[in-house]
Amino acid sequence: MKIALCYENVLPARGGCETYISDLARRLVGDGHEVHLLACRWDAATLPGEINYHPLAVRGPRFLRPWRFARACATALRARPDLISIGFDKTWGQDVLYPQGGLHAATAEHNLRKFRSRALRALARLGKCLDLAHWSYSALERRQYVSRPQPLIVVNSNMVVQHFERHYGIPREQLHVVRSAIDPERFASPDRPRRRLEWRQAWDLKPEDTAALFVAMNYRLKGLEPLLRAVRLLSKERAFRLLVAGNSRTGSYEELARRLGIADRVLFLGPRRDMHNCYFAADFLVHPTFYDPCSLVVLEALACGLPVITSRYNGAAELLSPPNDGYVVYDPHDHQQLADCMAQFFDSGHRSACARAARQAALAWTFEDHFQELMRVFHQAAVRKRAA
């Protein structure tokens, strides 16, 4: 099968969907499929050598770039009607759409939850009304899913199914639920104990320290502020460190940690190309997000045998079986509940049992399961294309 992957930038070091596209491309090539990438930028070193590149030039302000990228994709695909195409974000015209980031309408709705007070939420809502990008993305999304012919739509959690039903009236039976998965080979390491010890020593983690890991690019949306406030509630008699990785813009959060009196308990690591070492050094993942359709960070943590604390606003919470392999908090702003969940992992016996359950959870839905389900959707798209 000839398959085209459409995404503006494929730089897997940034994580998320870009890492997933790299994993998918490798698996498709490994299965003998002809893979094409339609993108503006990519990191060829992280992609299979057999991939066919179609460079697209897109410029302009942020609120117009998705429209221009979508048109560039449409033009390129018209010249290659033999390709089965899949888009992953703000684009249209592909045979399959797989919005890994969920719906823009749902993102805008959940973004308001970052603000604890109703007054701040009202101000943020007003700001959205004046945001050109918001109006542009909303219009583009309607074109994606309301216009005809409708593409085959893949979603990665039941939470996203509910969003499609609520915002666009698209019923569950018209959606293909293919839960996210990651390539576990990225975390295979026979010398993991040595690397755990090495990096814990590098970050001045003592053997008795319980280390929590928080990973994100958008610290505010993923709940770092309430997490820091929850850390303040943990007993100071307990040896605890929070590792924060992902984004280099940490100044305001470092200042908050100082004001809360927890600066000595939080280590800001910034962007990491060696993210697996962060997982190896940690004892559990804490991800109190305000919106994640199905967080790949959670899947990576489970693959590394880390129990997970996340929120009900994360589609990946559907993969957990609390309290066996972690906890799901109702509201990230509930600092006490978040602190209570973290405190459970101070017990090394409980933590070890949860780690074993986390590994089992990772095996329950593998990248191979995900890949085979996605291939069924591709075959359905091919049948539809031939019929048309």
Secondary structure, 3 states (H helix, E strand, C coil): CEEEEECCEECHHHCHHHHHHHHHHHHHHHCCCEEEEEECEECHHHCCCCCEEEECCCCCCCCCHHHHHHHHHHHHHHCCCCCEEEECCCCCCCCEECCCCCCHHHHHHHHHHHCCCHHHHHHHHHHHHCCHHHHHHHHHHHHHHHCCCCCEEEECCHHHHHHHHHHHCCCHHHEEECCCCCCHHHHCCCCHHHHHHHHHHHCCCCCCCEEEEEECCCCCCCCHHHHHHHHHHCCCCCCEEEEEECCCCCHHHHHHHHHHCCHHHEEEEECCCCHHHHHHHCCEEEECCCCECCCHHHHHHHHCCCCEEEECCEHHHHHCCCCCCEEEECCCCCHHHHHHHHHHCCCHHHHHHHHHHHHHHHHHCCHHHHHHHHHHHHHHHHHHHHHC
